[in-house]
Amino acid sequence: MNLHEECLLRYLKSPDELSYTTDILKLNNFIQEKRFLMKNFVAKSFTIGYTDEIK
């Protein structure tokens, strides 16, 4: 079960905790977005001039 399913299940069990489960989903999406940016953009900018050749 992924995080979205867990939050939906938690909401169905206790609807008064909607703001809590929404905050969890927002935080999870933020972390995934930052991880994607770090993996695909920031890491590539550092490897442009990389070489493992020793002179």
C-alpha positions in Angstrom: 0.0 0.0 0.0 1.5 3.3 -1.0 1.3 6.6 0.9 -1.7 7.9 -1.0 -3.7 4.8 -0.3 -2.8 4.9 3.4 -3.9 8.6 3.6 -7.2 7.8 1.9 -7.8 4.9 4.2 -7.0 7.1 7.2 -9.4 9.7 6.0 -12.2 7.2 5.5 -11.6 5.9 9.0 -11.6 9.3 10.6 -12.7 12.2 8.3 -11.9 14.8 11.0 -8.2 14.3 10.3 -8.4 15.4 6.7 -6.0 18.3 7.3 -3.4 16.0 8.8 -3.5 13.5 5.9 -3.4 16.4 3.4 -0.3 17.8 5.1 1.4 14.4 4.9 0.6 14.1 1.2 1.9 17.7 0.6 5.1 16.9 2.4 5.6 13.7 0.5 5.0 15.4 -2.8 7.5 18.1 -1.9 10.1 15.5 -1.0 9.6 13.6 -4.2 9.8 16.8 -6.2 13.1 17.8 -4.6 14.5 14.3 -5.0 13.6 14.4 -8.7 15.3 17.8 -9.1 18.4 16.7 -7.3 18.7 13.5 -9.2 18.0 14.8 -12.7 19.3 18.4 -12.7 21.7 19.2 -9.9 23.7 15.9 -10.0 24.2 16.3 -13.8 25.6 19.8 -13.5 28.4 18.5 -11.3 29.3 15.5 -13.6 29.8 17.6 -16.8 33.5 18.1 -16.3 34.2 14.8 -14.5 36.8 12.5 -15.7 38.4 9.4 -14.1 41.5 9.6 -16.2 44.6 10.3 -14.2 47.4 12.3 -15.8 
